[in-house]
């Protein structure tokens, strides 16, 4: 008997892929014996390595050839269900290309691009605030018979040198400049900590990270970041993929927020303490001013970090 075949579409980015993991786990767990295929951008594929809830990973390259290859692969298969966890026209078109018997996505009032809903056979209105919970609602509406709040994060692999002693890990750079904590604040934070501050980033971030005096620079790809996060004693993060990775691993630490709403996009699981100015205005504009992030001082972060690592 053929297994129940499910197509999952979440192309990126890092934090969004992590937020989709429990929803996908719920689909796999909720349809016993099912076969789950995930379409994703190649750069994020390391996040799915060894995932027990994903049977097949298909990359979508940003090229006409890559789109053609994906189209042929999807057309060669038969899917019973497709779930679009992204809500973009592009991701919805990928789901539709599968010709699944049922295509599920967010209602047009909640999807990132309302026209994506034209490709769905079922539009789902969610009531949860946090993205993880919204994804779980989407999985449940698609037919998952049980909810599994599982983050199947791979082991990663060593890249570069890390301190032998306990250390605090930070990834200062974010996709949006408005979500970054001022780079000069990390220098003062490093001086306040009793353990080394390690700042992580890709090789091209070396000039920015090396300007942080007192911090140790760790350059790596995604696998190296996962490995470093697992080894870290604590985390200092902003609203970016590395912070959501740390939250998924239940690492203690601090998450600094400014323009984005931590109720919607904050660290999931409760291990990270959120710092945000009471005067912060919620906006999802990439070029928003950074004064709300500047309002969180290194002294505030050091104090919150100490409380998170050694709670009373």
matplotlib code that plots the C-alpha trace (Angstrom):
import matplotlib.pyplot as plt

x = [0.0, 1.3, 2.1, 0.2, 2.4, 2.8, 4.6, 5.8, 6.9, 9.0, 11.8, 13.5, 14.8, 16.7, 14.4, 11.3, 12.5, 13.1, 9.6, 8.1, 9.8, 7.1, 4.3, 6.1, 6.8, 3.1, 2.1, 4.5, 3.4, -0.3, -0.3, 1.2, 3.3, 3.2, 6.1, 7.0, 8.9, 10.2, 11.1, 13.6, 16.4, 19.8, 21.5, 19.1, 19.2, 21.7, 18.8, 17.0, 19.9, 18.9, 15.4, 13.3, 10.1, 11.3, 11.8, 13.0, 14.4, 14.2, 16.2, 14.9, 17.7, 17.3, 17.5, 15.4, 17.1, 16.5, 12.8, 12.6, 14.3, 11.9, 8.9, 9.9, 10.6, 7.2, 5.4, 7.0, 5.4, 1.9, 1.0, -2.1, -1.5, 0.6, 1.0, 2.5, 4.0, 5.3, 2.4, 4.1, 3.0, 6.2, 5.8, 2.1, 3.0, 5.4, 2.7, 0.3, 2.9, 2.7, -0.9, -1.7, -5.3, -5.5, -3.4, -3.5, -2.2, -3.0, -6.1, -5.5, -6.0, -2.9, -0.7, 2.4, 1.1, -2.7, -2.6, -0.9, -4.3, -5.5, -3.4, -4.9, -7.9, -8.2, -7.5, -6.9, -7.5, -5.3, -5.9, -2.4, 0.0, 3.4, 4.5, 5.3, 1.7, 0.3, 2.2, 0.9, -2.7, -2.0, -0.8, -3.8, -6.2, -4.4, -5.4, -2.6, -4.3, -1.8, 0.5, 4.2, 6.2, 9.5, 12.5, 14.7, 17.9, 20.9, 24.2, 26.1, 29.9, 33.0, 34.3, 37.0, 38.2, 36.1, 37.2, 37.8, 36.1, 32.5, 31.6, 28.8, 27.9, 26.4, 25.6, 25.5, 24.4, 20.8, 18.9, 17.5, 19.7, 16.9, 17.0, 20.7, 22.0, 24.7, 28.0, 29.9, 27.8, 29.3, 32.7, 31.3, 29.4, 32.6, 34.3, 31.4, 31.3, 33.2, 33.5, 34.6, 32.2, 32.4, 30.9, 29.8, 29.2, 30.0, 33.5, 32.4, 31.4, 35.0, 35.8, 32.7, 33.3, 37.0, 36.3, 34.7, 37.6, 37.6, 35.5, 36.7, 35.7, 34.2, 33.6, 31.5, 28.8, 25.4, 26.7, 29.5, 26.9, 24.8, 27.8, 28.9, 25.4, 25.2, 28.5, 27.8, 27.1, 24.7, 23.4, 23.0, 20.8, 18.6, 15.5, 17.4, 17.9, 20.8, 18.7, 15.8, 18.2, 19.4, 15.7, 15.0, 18.0, 16.7, 19.9, 19.7, 20.4, 19.0, 17.1, 17.2, 14.2, 13.4, 11.0, 9.6, 7.0, 8.5, 4.9, 4.9, 8.5, 10.2, 12.2, 10.0, 10.3, 11.1, 14.8, 15.8, 14.9, 13.5, 14.8, 12.8, 12.3, 8.8, 8.7, 9.5, 7.2, 6.3, 7.1, 8.3, 10.1, 13.6, 14.9, 13.3, 15.5, 17.6, 16.9, 14.8, 17.7, 20.1, 17.8, 19.0, 22.4, 25.2, 24.7, 21.1, 22.1, 24.9, 22.5, 19.8, 22.3, 23.6, 20.0, 19.2, 22.3, 22.0, 18.3, 17.5]
y = [0.0, 3.4, 5.7, 9.0, 11.5, 15.0, 18.0, 20.7, 24.1, 26.4, 27.8, 30.0, 31.8, 30.3, 31.3, 30.6, 27.1, 26.5, 27.8, 25.3, 22.3, 21.5, 21.9, 19.4, 17.0, 17.1, 16.3, 13.3, 12.1, 12.8, 10.8, 7.4, 5.8, 9.0, 10.1, 13.8, 15.8, 19.3, 21.9, 24.4, 26.7, 24.9, 27.1, 26.0, 22.3, 21.7, 22.5, 19.3, 16.9, 13.7, 15.0, 12.0, 13.7, 14.5, 11.6, 13.6, 17.1, 18.8, 22.0, 24.9, 26.7, 30.4, 29.8, 28.8, 25.5, 24.9, 25.7, 23.4, 20.6, 21.0, 21.1, 17.8, 16.2, 17.2, 16.1, 12.7, 12.1, 11.9, 13.9, 13.5, 16.7, 19.9, 22.5, 25.9, 27.2, 30.4, 32.2, 33.7, 33.4, 31.6, 29.0, 28.6, 27.9, 25.2, 23.6, 23.8, 22.3, 19.1, 18.6, 17.4, 16.3, 19.1, 22.2, 24.0, 27.5, 30.6, 32.6, 35.6, 37.9, 36.3, 35.2, 37.3, 37.8, 37.6, 36.3, 33.1, 32.0, 31.6, 28.4, 26.8, 24.4, 25.2, 28.6, 28.5, 31.3, 30.9, 32.6, 32.1, 35.0, 33.3, 31.9, 28.5, 28.1, 29.4, 26.7, 24.1, 25.3, 25.0, 21.5, 20.6, 22.1, 20.1, 16.9, 16.2, 14.2, 15.1, 18.1, 17.5, 20.5, 19.0, 20.8, 18.2, 20.2, 18.4, 18.0, 20.4, 20.0, 21.8, 24.8, 27.1, 27.4, 27.8, 28.4, 25.3, 27.1, 28.2, 31.0, 33.3, 33.1, 36.0, 36.4, 40.2, 40.4, 40.1, 40.1, 43.5, 46.2, 47.5, 44.3, 44.5, 45.6, 48.3, 46.6, 48.8, 47.6, 44.1, 45.5, 46.9, 43.7, 41.6, 43.7, 43.1, 39.3, 36.9, 34.4, 34.9, 36.5, 34.7, 36.5, 34.3, 35.0, 33.9, 34.5, 37.7, 39.2, 39.0, 42.8, 43.7, 41.1, 41.7, 45.3, 44.1, 44.4, 41.9, 39.4, 36.2, 35.8, 32.5, 32.3, 29.4, 28.2, 26.9, 23.6, 25.3, 27.7, 24.8, 23.1, 26.3, 27.0, 23.5, 24.1, 27.6, 28.1, 31.0, 33.1, 36.8, 37.1, 39.4, 38.6, 36.5, 32.8, 32.1, 33.3, 31.1, 28.2, 28.8, 28.9, 25.6, 24.1, 25.6, 27.4, 30.0, 33.7, 37.0, 38.0, 41.7, 43.1, 46.4, 46.9, 43.4, 42.0, 39.3, 37.9, 37.0, 36.4, 36.0, 33.0, 30.0, 27.7, 30.0, 29.6, 33.0, 36.3, 39.0, 42.6, 45.3, 49.0, 49.7, 52.6, 50.4, 50.8, 47.6, 47.7, 45.3, 47.9, 46.8, 50.4, 51.4, 53.5, 51.6, 53.8, 51.1, 48.7, 51.3, 51.8, 48.3, 49.0, 46.5, 46.8, 45.7, 42.7, 41.7, 41.8, 39.9, 37.3, 36.7, 36.2, 33.8, 31.7, 31.6, 32.1, 32.8]
z = [0.0, -1.0, 2.0, 2.5, 0.7, 2.2, 0.6, 2.9, 1.5, 3.6, 1.5, 4.1, 6.0, 8.9, 11.8, 9.7, 8.9, 12.6, 13.4, 11.0, 12.5, 15.1, 12.4, 10.1, 13.0, 13.8, 10.2, 10.1, 13.6, 12.9, 9.7, 10.7, 8.0, 5.9, 3.6, 4.1, 1.4, 2.2, -0.5, 0.7, -0.4, -0.6, 1.9, 4.7, 4.0, 6.8, 9.3, 8.1, 8.2, 10.0, 10.7, 11.7, 10.6, 7.0, 4.5, 1.6, 1.0, -2.4, -3.0, -5.0, -6.7, -7.6, -11.4, -14.3, -14.4, -10.7, -11.1, -14.0, -12.1, -9.1, -11.5, -13.0, -9.6, -8.3, -11.4, -11.2, -7.8, -6.4, -3.3, -1.2, 0.7, 0.3, 3.1, 2.4, 5.6, 3.9, 2.4, -0.6, -4.2, -5.0, -2.2, -3.1, -6.7, -5.6, -3.6, -6.5, -8.9, -6.8, -8.0, -4.5, -3.8, -1.1, -0.8, 2.6, 3.4, 5.4, 4.7, 2.4, 5.4, 7.1, 4.3, 3.6, 0.0, -0.2, -3.8, -2.5, -1.4, -5.0, -5.2, -2.0, -1.9, 1.9, 3.5, 7.2, 9.7, 12.7, 16.1, 17.7, 18.0, 17.9, 14.5, 15.9, 17.2, 13.9, 12.1, 14.5, 13.8, 10.1, 10.6, 12.7, 10.1, 7.4, 9.3, 11.8, 14.5, 17.2, 18.0, 18.5, 19.7, 18.6, 17.2, 15.5, 15.3, 13.8, 15.6, 13.4, 12.9, 14.3, 12.3, 13.6, 17.1, 20.3, 23.9, 26.0, 29.0, 29.2, 26.8, 25.8, 22.1, 20.1, 16.4, 16.0, 12.4, 11.3, 8.0, 8.8, 10.1, 12.2, 14.3, 15.0, 18.4, 17.9, 17.1, 19.5, 22.4, 22.1, 23.1, 26.4, 27.0, 26.5, 29.2, 31.6, 31.3, 33.5, 30.6, 27.0, 24.5, 21.2, 18.2, 15.3, 11.6, 8.1, 6.7, 4.9, 8.3, 9.5, 9.2, 11.3, 13.9, 14.3, 15.2, 18.4, 20.8, 23.7, 21.8, 20.2, 16.5, 15.3, 11.5, 10.2, 8.1, 9.3, 10.6, 12.5, 14.1, 15.2, 16.8, 18.5, 19.8, 21.3, 23.1, 24.3, 28.0, 27.2, 24.3, 23.5, 20.5, 18.4, 16.3, 13.8, 12.9, 15.3, 18.3, 17.2, 16.8, 20.4, 21.6, 19.8, 21.7, 25.0, 25.6, 28.4, 27.6, 26.4, 23.3, 22.5, 20.6, 19.0, 16.1, 15.9, 18.3, 20.6, 21.2, 17.5, 16.7, 20.1, 21.3, 21.7, 24.7, 27.5, 27.9, 26.7, 28.5, 26.2, 26.6, 24.8, 25.5, 26.8, 24.3, 21.4, 18.4, 16.5, 12.9, 10.3, 8.1, 7.4, 7.4, 10.7, 13.0, 15.6, 18.6, 20.3, 20.0, 21.4, 24.4, 25.6, 27.2, 27.7, 31.4, 31.1, 28.9, 31.3, 34.3, 32.4, 31.2, 34.7, 35.9, 33.0, 33.6, 37.4, 38.2, 41.8]

ax = plt.figure().add_subplot(projection="3d")
ax.plot(x, y, z, "-o")
ax.set_aspect("equal")
plt.show()
